[in-house]
Amino acid sequence: MILLFLIPPGPDMAFMLAVGLERGRHAALAAILGIGTGMSVYATAVVIGLGRVAESHPLLLDAVKLFGAGYLGWLAYVTFRNARASASGSQGPSTGRPYVRGVLVSLTNPKLILFFLAVLPQFMGRAENAGMQLALLGAVNVLAEVVLYGAIGLLAGAFHARFIGTRGAGAVLNYIAGGVYLALAVAVVTDLLRR
């Protein structure tokens, strides 16, 4: 069941692809640890019952999603600036630490919010200890995403390592990464406007 939520591309998967292409394997590794941290926050929130607060205050959830879209838009802007600077031979501004970016992208990922607050509690079954059952389900989901998306980020990082020596190729990789960030921001805003 968890794989049904992880396999379709979403902000976390696209973020890992973009980080790997933009900054390489080491950055992808830091980013997936950040995503795992963000997911762990949601898993913990579900265990202690914050899901009920989110259900009763949907505008708060929408505000988190909108913040995430804004953050992804900012990442796109800075990454495009890096691509232009790379193409001209100068060093562009940093898009920040990959771990922190991973935490923020994970915490503002609408797919994760939905999964942890709405879907995960539905798999409680007849558990005698609801908190332990939710903690176990959350841990399995975090581990599955870290392994799957981490592999995607490391694979993208291999392309980065192969092409980074070529100035033009580095710029192209940054343009692709910026496009991924921008597409994610637009997708989140479009989803909010449709409702």
C-alpha positions as CSV (number, residue, x, y, z in Angstrom):
1,M,0.0,0.0,0.0
2,I,2.8,2.4,0.9
3,L,4.4,2.0,-2.5
4,L,1.1,3.1,-4.2
5,F,1.7,6.5,-2.6
6,L,5.5,6.6,-3.1
7,I,5.7,5.6,-6.8
8,P,3.7,8.4,-8.4
9,P,6.0,11.4,-8.8
10,G,5.4,14.1,-6.2
11,P,7.4,17.0,-4.7
12,D,9.8,14.7,-2.7
13,M,10.7,12.5,-5.6
14,A,11.1,15.5,-8.0
15,F,13.1,17.4,-5.3
16,M,15.5,14.4,-5.0
17,L,15.9,14.3,-8.8
18,A,16.6,18.1,-8.9
19,V,19.1,18.1,-6.0
20,G,21.0,15.2,-7.5
21,L,21.2,16.9,-10.9
22,E,22.0,20.3,-9.4
23,R,24.5,19.4,-6.7
24,G,25.5,15.7,-6.9
25,R,25.4,12.6,-4.7
26,H,26.6,14.1,-1.5
27,A,23.9,16.8,-1.6
28,A,21.3,14.1,-2.6
29,L,22.3,12.1,0.5
30,A,21.9,15.1,2.8
31,A,18.6,16.0,1.1
32,I,17.1,12.5,1.6
33,L,18.0,12.7,5.3
34,G,16.2,16.0,5.5
35,I,13.1,14.5,3.8
36,G,13.2,11.6,6.2
37,T,13.3,14.0,9.1
38,G,10.3,15.9,7.8
39,M,8.4,12.7,7.3
40,S,9.3,11.7,10.9
41,V,7.7,14.9,12.1
42,Y,4.4,14.0,10.4
43,A,4.6,10.4,11.7
44,T,5.1,11.7,15.2
45,A,2.3,14.3,14.8
46,V,-0.1,11.5,13.8
47,V,1.0,9.4,16.8
48,I,0.3,12.2,19.2
49,G,-3.0,13.1,17.5
50,L,-2.3,16.3,15.6
51,G,-4.2,14.9,12.6
52,R,-7.5,15.9,14.2
53,V,-6.3,19.5,14.5
54,A,-5.5,19.6,10.7
55,E,-8.9,18.0,9.9
56,S,-10.7,20.7,11.9
57,H,-8.7,23.6,10.5
58,P,-8.3,23.0,6.7
59,L,-7.1,26.5,6.1
60,L,-4.1,25.9,8.2
61,L,-3.2,22.9,5.9
62,D,-3.7,25.1,2.8
63,A,-1.4,27.7,4.3
64,V,1.3,25.1,4.8
65,K,0.9,24.0,1.1
66,L,1.0,27.6,-0.1
67,F,4.2,28.2,1.9
68,G,5.7,25.0,0.2
69,A,4.8,26.3,-3.2
70,G,6.4,29.6,-2.5
71,Y,9.5,27.9,-1.2
72,L,9.7,25.7,-4.3
73,G,9.3,28.8,-6.5
74,W,12.2,30.5,-4.7
75,L,14.4,27.4,-5.2
76,A,13.5,27.5,-8.9
77,Y,14.5,31.2,-9.1
78,V,17.9,30.6,-7.4
79,T,18.6,27.5,-9.4
80,F,17.9,29.3,-12.7
81,R,20.3,32.0,-11.5
82,N,22.9,29.4,-10.8
83,A,22.4,27.9,-14.3
84,R,23.0,31.3,-15.9
85,A,26.0,31.9,-13.7
86,S,27.4,28.5,-14.6
87,A,26.9,29.1,-18.3
88,S,28.9,32.3,-18.0
89,G,31.7,30.7,-16.0
90,S,31.0,32.4,-12.7
91,Q,29.7,30.9,-9.4
92,G,26.1,31.5,-8.7
93,P,24.5,31.9,-5.3
94,S,23.8,28.7,-3.3
95,T,20.3,27.4,-3.0
96,G,20.9,26.5,0.6
97,R,21.8,23.4,2.6
98,P,20.3,20.3,1.0
99,Y,19.3,18.8,4.4
100,V,17.4,21.9,5.4
101,R,15.8,22.1,2.0
102,G,14.8,18.5,2.3
103,V,13.1,19.1,5.6
104,L,11.2,22.1,4.3
105,V,10.1,20.4,1.0
106,S,9.0,17.3,3.0
107,L,7.0,19.4,5.6
108,T,5.2,21.3,2.8
109,N,4.6,18.3,0.6
110,P,0.8,18.0,0.1
111,K,1.0,14.3,-0.7
112,L,2.8,13.6,2.6
113,I,0.4,15.7,4.5
114,L,-2.5,13.7,3.0
115,F,-0.9,10.4,3.6
116,F,0.1,10.9,7.2
117,L,-3.0,12.8,8.4
118,A,-5.7,11.1,6.4
119,V,-4.6,7.7,5.0
120,L,-2.2,6.2,7.6
121,P,-4.7,6.2,10.4
122,Q,-7.0,4.1,8.3
123,F,-4.6,1.2,8.5
124,M,-4.9,0.8,12.3
125,G,-6.7,-2.5,12.1
126,R,-7.5,-4.0,15.5
127,A,-4.3,-2.9,17.1
128,E,-4.3,-3.1,20.9
129,N,-1.9,-0.2,21.2
130,A,-2.9,2.5,18.6
131,G,0.1,4.7,19.3
132,M,2.6,1.8,18.7
133,Q,0.7,0.7,15.6
134,L,0.8,4.2,14.1
135,A,4.5,4.6,15.0
136,L,5.3,1.3,13.3
137,L,3.3,2.3,10.2
138,G,5.0,5.7,10.1
139,A,8.5,4.2,10.5
140,V,7.9,1.8,7.6
141,N,6.7,4.6,5.4
142,V,9.7,6.8,6.3
143,L,12.2,4.0,5.6
144,A,10.5,3.1,2.3
145,E,10.6,6.7,1.0
146,V,14.2,7.2,2.2
147,V,15.4,4.1,0.3
148,L,13.3,4.7,-2.9
149,Y,13.8,8.5,-3.2
150,G,17.4,8.3,-1.9
151,A,18.2,5.9,-4.8
152,I,16.6,8.3,-7.3
153,G,18.7,11.2,-5.9
154,L,21.9,9.2,-6.0
155,L,21.3,8.1,-9.5
156,A,20.7,11.8,-10.5
157,G,23.9,12.6,-8.6
158,A,25.7,10.2,-10.9
159,F,24.7,12.2,-13.9
160,H,25.8,15.4,-12.1
161,A,29.2,13.8,-11.4
162,R,29.6,12.7,-15.0
163,F,28.7,16.1,-16.6
164,I,29.7,18.7,-14.0
165,G,33.2,19.2,-15.6
166,T,31.5,20.6,-18.7
167,R,30.4,24.2,-18.2
168,G,27.5,23.9,-20.6
169,A,26.3,20.5,-19.2
170,G,26.3,21.9,-15.7
171,A,24.1,24.8,-16.8
172,V,21.7,22.4,-18.5
173,L,21.5,20.2,-15.3
174,N,20.7,23.4,-13.3
175,Y,18.1,24.5,-15.8
176,I,16.4,21.0,-15.5
177,A,16.5,21.2,-11.7
178,G,15.0,24.7,-11.7
179,G,12.3,23.5,-14.1
180,V,11.4,20.7,-11.7
181,Y,11.2,23.1,-8.8
182,L,9.0,25.5,-10.8
183,A,6.7,22.7,-12.1
184,L,6.2,21.5,-8.5
185,A,5.3,25.0,-7.3
186,V,2.8,25.4,-10.1
187,A,1.3,22.0,-9.4
188,V,0.8,22.8,-5.7
189,V,-0.8,26.2,-6.4
190,T,-3.0,24.7,-9.2
191,D,-4.2,22.0,-6.8
192,L,-5.1,24.6,-4.2
193,L,-7.0,26.7,-6.7
194,R,-9.0,23.8,-8.0
195,R,-10.7,23.2,-4.7
